[in-house]
Amino acid sequence: MAKYLVLIYEDEASYAAATQEDHDRVYKEHVVFAEHNGPKLLGGDALHPTGTATSIRKDSSGEFLVTDGAFVETKEAICGYYLIDAADLDEAIAVAKQVPAPYGGVEVRPVQIFD
């Protein structure tokens, strides 16, 4: 088995404009997803909006530059993730296709394991 990170990208503006009914529906869809894929799920959480992010970069002199906000401005931002255990990429994709992301999509990336 291998570990894969399923990154959930969504349009924050659409999500912020959604009704409470929409939020409740999406939450229930995530509960169903978790119940259906429980043994494969190693972790996962929602993230606060990109406005709460803090970016840290090292400049050319070796000093750290700490700024408010995400690294880049984009229409879709990482809003959450699931860490899954899958036999291969095909199985990871099959799981990822079930992730509720009504305002965007998901990305599947294998996790590098360093021994």
C-alpha positions in Angstrom: 0.0 0.0 0.0 1.1 3.6 -0.7 0.1 6.9 0.8 -1.6 9.5 -1.4 -2.7 13.1 -0.5 -5.9 14.2 -2.1 -5.9 18.0 -2.2 -9.3 19.6 -2.4 -9.3 22.8 -4.5 -12.3 25.0 -4.5 -13.4 28.5 -5.4 -13.4 30.3 -2.0 -15.8 33.0 -3.1 -18.4 30.5 -4.2 -18.0 28.6 -1.0 -18.3 31.8 1.1 -21.5 32.7 -0.8 -23.1 29.3 -0.3 -26.2 29.0 1.9 -26.2 27.2 5.2 -28.2 24.4 3.4 -25.3 24.1 0.9 -22.8 23.9 3.7 -24.9 21.2 5.5 -25.3 19.2 2.3 -21.5 19.2 1.6 -20.7 18.3 5.2 -23.1 15.3 5.0 -21.4 14.3 1.7 -18.0 14.3 3.5 -19.5 12.2 6.3 -20.8 9.7 3.7 -17.4 9.7 1.9 -15.6 9.0 5.2 -18.0 6.2 6.1 -17.6 4.6 2.7 -13.8 4.9 2.6 -13.0 4.6 6.4 -10.2 2.0 6.2 -8.4 3.9 3.5 -8.5 7.3 5.3 -5.4 8.1 7.3 -6.4 11.6 8.0 -8.0 14.7 6.6 -9.3 18.1 7.5 -10.8 21.3 6.2 -8.6 24.4 6.0 -9.4 28.0 7.0 -9.6 30.4 4.0 -6.4 31.6 2.3 -6.8 34.9 4.0 -5.7 33.2 7.3 -2.5 31.8 5.7 1.0 32.9 6.5 3.7 32.5 3.9 7.3 32.1 4.7 10.1 32.4 2.2 13.9 32.7 2.5 15.3 35.6 0.5 18.6 35.7 -1.3 20.4 36.9 1.9 19.2 33.9 3.9 16.7 36.0 5.9 13.1 34.8 6.3 10.3 36.9 4.9 7.0 36.3 6.6 3.9 37.7 5.0 0.1 37.4 5.5 -1.8 35.4 2.9 -1.1 32.5 0.6 1.8 32.3 -1.8 -0.2 33.1 -4.9 -3.6 34.5 -5.7 -5.7 32.0 -7.6 -9.4 31.4 -8.2 -9.2 28.0 -6.5 -7.3 27.4 -3.4 -6.6 24.3 -1.2 -9.5 24.1 1.1 -8.9 20.7 2.6 -7.3 17.3 2.2 -7.5 13.6 2.8 -4.5 11.4 3.4 -5.3 8.0 2.0 -3.8 4.5 1.8 -4.2 2.9 -1.6 -2.7 0.0 -3.4 -1.8 2.1 -6.4 -2.7 5.3 -8.3 -5.7 3.8 -9.9 -7.2 3.0 -6.5 -6.3 6.5 -5.2 -8.0 8.0 -8.2 -11.1 5.9 -7.5 -11.2 7.2 -3.9 -10.5 10.8 -5.0 -13.5 10.7 -7.5 -15.8 10.3 -4.4 -14.5 13.4 -2.6 -17.2 16.1 -2.5 -15.8 19.3 -4.1 -18.9 21.1 -5.4 -16.9 24.4 -6.0 -13.8 22.9 -7.6 -12.0 19.7 -7.9 -9.3 17.5 -6.4 -5.7 16.6 -7.0 -4.0 13.3 -6.1 -0.3 13.2 -5.3 1.8 10.3 -4.0 3.5 10.9 -0.7 7.2 10.5 -0.6 8.4 8.3 2.2 11.9 8.8 3.4 13.5 6.0 5.2 
